[in-house]
């Protein structure tokens, strides 16, 4: 049985852990606000960009550009995979890595050659240990990623696709739904499938764009930018999701610390009461022995 000193030492250690988890919770909440603001400010641009591209794509033939043409035989696929650079965020990284590994194994079971471009230390280390082929890996980008870097990533993916090093490119990241929910999401980057909404198709007569130059030239110009917009959106979504997951994980850890402190305090009080009762019994027993003598 633990002594009173051992129980007090455990209570002190748990209190120090609670201080750390509370501090990390506040740091995650502060970073979450900034990341969420960037994500929400970028979202209208991404939505309007997809709307314009979908409107233009509905007027042209799909074979005007190689990025729009699906290949008849697909044998090589690449996955742009996002995770965090740090842990202590619950199952956030685990869900992404598990889903990515499952998808890659499914593609390999179909006879596909798979390759990876990773963003985040956790994903890089995870897939390296499992001997998946990595073409590129990027770390410590969240919070300071620039569109010029995104454009370089896009160019590298497009060049590999046009040179037939890969036949399809997919992207996997965590979409921010709410503070309590972040959903791993898989999307196809290349070949591009222009976004089309039923509402836009129904109201196409009312919302007609005048194009200068012609729609074909605009689509060719916008296709690489569309990929960059999707990758940038994935960066912002994944960063916001990571901070939300870490904030929730640290909040749960603080609550667990409070429960442990309550339980240990109860154990301490019971042990202390038992020790006092034993001392009283010794005193009473000694007094009775003296009376008998």
C-alpha positions in Angstrom: 0.0 0.0 0.0 1.3 3.5 -0.9 2.4 5.7 1.9 1.0 9.2 2.5 4.2 10.7 1.2 3.9 8.6 -2.1 0.3 9.7 -2.6 1.2 13.4 -2.0 4.0 13.0 -4.5 1.6 11.6 -7.1 -0.9 14.4 -6.5 1.9 17.0 -7.0 3.0 15.4 -10.2 -0.5 15.3 -11.6 -1.0 19.0 -10.8 2.2 19.9 -12.7 0.9 17.8 -15.7 -2.4 19.7 -15.5 -0.6 23.0 -15.6 1.2 21.9 -18.8 -2.0 20.6 -20.5 -3.8 23.9 -19.6 -1.0 25.9 -21.1 -1.0 23.8 -24.3 -4.7 24.2 -24.5 -4.5 28.0 -24.4 -1.7 28.0 -27.0 -3.7 25.8 -29.3 -6.8 28.0 -28.9 -4.7 31.1 -29.7 -3.2 29.5 -32.9 -6.6 28.1 -33.8 -8.1 31.6 -34.0 -5.5 32.7 -36.4 -5.6 29.6 -38.6 -9.4 29.7 -38.7 -9.4 33.3 -39.7 -7.1 32.6 -42.6 -9.1 29.6 -43.6 -12.4 31.5 -43.6 -10.9 34.5 -45.5 -9.6 32.1 -48.2 -12.8 30.1 -48.5 -14.8 32.7 -50.5 -12.0 33.0 -53.0 -11.8 29.2 -53.4 -15.6 28.9 -53.8 -15.8 31.6 -56.4 -12.8 30.2 -58.3 -14.5 26.8 -58.5 -17.7 28.4 -59.6 -16.0 30.3 -62.5 -14.0 27.3 -63.6 -17.1 25.1 -63.6 -19.0 27.7 -65.7 -16.2 27.9 -68.2 -15.6 24.1 -68.4 -19.3 23.6 -69.2 -18.8 25.6 -72.5 -15.7 23.8 -73.9 -14.6 20.4 -75.1 -12.8 18.4 -72.3 -9.9 17.5 -74.6 -8.5 21.0 -75.1 -5.8 20.4 -72.4 -4.0 17.3 -71.1 -4.9 18.1 -67.5 -8.6 17.5 -68.4 -8.2 14.3 -70.3 -8.5 11.0 -68.4 -6.0 8.3 -69.4 -7.3 5.0 -70.7 -4.9 3.0 -68.6 -4.0 4.0 -65.1 -1.0 2.2 -63.7 0.9 4.8 -61.6 -0.8 7.0 -58.9 0.7 9.6 -56.5 -0.8 10.7 -53.2 -0.2 14.2 -51.7 -0.7 13.3 -48.0 -1.1 15.9 -45.2 -0.4 15.3 -41.5 0.8 17.5 -38.6 4.4 18.2 -37.6 3.7 17.5 -33.9 1.7 15.1 -31.8 -0.4 15.5 -28.7 -3.5 16.1 -30.8 -5.5 12.9 -30.1 -6.3 10.7 -33.1 -5.8 13.5 -35.7 -2.6 12.2 -37.2 -3.5 8.5 -36.7 -6.7 8.8 -38.6 -5.0 10.5 -41.6 -2.1 8.0 -41.6 -4.4 5.0 -41.3 -6.6 6.2 -44.1 -3.6 6.9 -46.3 -2.0 3.5 -45.7 -5.3 1.8 -46.4 -5.8 3.6 -49.7 -2.3 2.9 -50.8 -2.6 -0.8 -50.1 -5.9 -0.9 -52.0 -4.2 0.7 -55.0 -1.3 -1.7 -54.8 -3.8 -4.6 -54.6 -5.1 -3.4 -58.0 -1.6 -3.5 -59.5 -0.9 0.2 -59.3 2.5 1.7 -58.7 2.2 4.1 -55.8 4.3 7.1 -54.7 3.9 9.7 -52.0 4.5 13.4 -51.5 4.1 14.1 -47.8 3.4 17.3 -45.8 4.2 17.0 -42.1 6.7 15.1 -40.0 4.3 12.6 -38.7 3.3 11.3 -42.1 6.8 11.4 -43.4 8.2 9.3 -40.5 5.2 6.9 -40.6 5.4 6.1 -44.3 9.2 5.9 -44.3 9.1 3.1 -41.7 6.7 1.2 -43.9 8.9 1.5 -47.0 6.4 3.4 -49.1 8.2 5.4 -52.0 8.5 9.1 -51.2 9.1 11.5 -54.0 9.1 14.6 -51.8 8.5 15.5 -48.1 7.9 18.9 -46.6 7.9 19.8 -42.9 7.4 22.9 -40.8 5.3 24.7 -43.4 2.1 25.3 -41.5 1.5 28.9 -40.5 4.0 30.5 -43.0 3.3 28.7 -46.3 3.3 31.1 -49.3 1.5 30.8 -52.6 4.8 30.8 -54.5 5.7 27.6 -52.7 2.3 26.1 -53.5 2.8 27.1 -57.2 6.1 25.2 -57.2 4.4 22.1 -55.8 1.7 22.4 -58.4 4.3 22.7 -61.2 6.2 19.6 -60.0 3.0 17.6 -59.9 1.9 18.8 -63.4 5.3 18.1 -64.8 5.3 14.5 -63.5 1.8 14.0 -64.9 2.6 15.5 -68.4 5.8 13.4 -68.6 3.7 10.3 -67.8 5.6 9.6 -64.5 2.2 9.3 -62.9 -1.3 8.8 -64.4 -3.4 10.2 -61.5 -2.7 12.4 -58.5 -4.8 12.4 -55.4 -4.7 14.5 -52.2 -5.6 13.5 -48.6 -6.1 16.0 -45.8 -8.3 16.7 -42.8 -11.3 19.0 -43.5 -12.4 21.2 -40.7 -16.1 20.7 -40.0 -16.4 22.0 -36.5 -14.5 22.2 -33.2 -15.5 18.7 -32.4 -15.2 17.1 -35.9 -12.4 17.0 -38.4 -12.9 14.6 -41.4 -10.1 13.0 -43.4 -10.9 13.8 -47.0 -9.6 12.3 -50.3 -9.8 14.3 -53.5 -8.5 13.9 -57.1 -6.1 16.6 -58.2 -5.0 15.4 -61.6 -6.6 14.9 -64.1 -8.8 17.8 -63.2 -12.5 17.2 -62.9 -14.1 20.7 -63.1 -16.5 21.4 -60.3 -20.1 21.5 -61.4 -23.1 22.3 -59.2 -26.7 21.4 -60.1 -27.9 24.9 -59.1 -25.3 26.5 -61.4 -26.4 24.3 -64.3 -30.1 25.1 -63.7 -29.4 28.9 -63.6 -26.8 28.9 -66.3 -28.9 31.1 -68.5 -29.3 33.8 -65.7 -25.6 33.8 -64.8 -23.8 34.0 -68.1 -20.2 35.2 -68.1 -18.7 37.4 -70.8 -15.2 36.0 -71.5 -12.2 38.0 -72.7 -10.3 36.2 -74.2 -12.2 33.1 -75.2 -13.3 30.5 -72.7 -10.7 27.9 -73.9 -7.8 30.3 -73.3 -9.1 31.2 -69.9 -9.6 27.6 -68.8 -6.0 26.7 -69.9 -4.8 29.6 -67.8 -6.9 28.8 -64.8 -6.2 25.0 -64.6 -2.8 25.2 -62.8 -4.2 27.9 -60.6 -7.2 25.6 -59.7 -4.8 22.9 -58.5 -2.8 25.5 -56.4 -6.1 26.8 -54.9 -7.0 23.3 -53.8 -3.6 22.6 -52.3 -3.6 25.9 -50.4 -7.1 25.2 -49.1 -5.9 21.8 -47.9 -3.0 23.5 -46.0 -5.4 25.9 -44.3 -8.0 23.2 -43.6 -5.5 20.8 -42.2 -3.8 23.4 -40.0 -7.1 24.5 -38.5 -8.1 20.9 -37.9 -4.8 20.1 -36.2 -5.2 23.0 -33.7 -8.8 22.1 -33.0 -7.9 18.5 -32.4 -5.0 19.5 -30.1 -7.2 21.9 -28.2 -9.8 19.2 -27.6 -7.1 16.6 -26.6 -5.5 19.0 -24.1 -8.9 19.9 -22.7 -9.7 16.2 -22.2 -6.2 15.7 -20.6 -6.9 18.5 -18.1 -10.2 16.9 -17.2 -8.5 13.6 -16.7 -6.0 15.2 -14.4 -8.7 16.7 -12.3 -10.3 13.3 -11.9 -7.0 11.8 -11.0 -6.4 14.5 -8.4 -9.8 13.9 -6.9 -9.3 10.2 -6.7 -5.8 10.5 -5.2 -7.0 13.0 -2.7 -9.7 10.6 -1.6 -7.1 7.8 -1.3 -4.9 10.2 0.7 -7.7 11.1 3.1 -8.6 7.5 3.6 -5.0 6.5 4.3 -4.6 9.5 6.6 -7.8 8.6 8.5 -6.7 5.0 8.8 -3.3 6.1 10.2 -4.9 8.3 12.7 -7.3 5.6 13.8 -4.4 3.1 14.2 -2.6 5.7 16.4 -5.6 6.2 18.5 -6.1 2.5 18.9 -2.5 2.2 20.0 -2.9 5.0 22.6 -6.2 3.5 23.9 -4.6 0.1 24.1 -1.6 1.4 26.0 -3.8 3.3 28.4 -5.9 0.2 29.1 -2.7 -1.8 29.6 -1.5 0.7 32.2 -4.8 0.6 34.1 -4.6 -3.2 34.2 -1.1 -3.0 35.6 
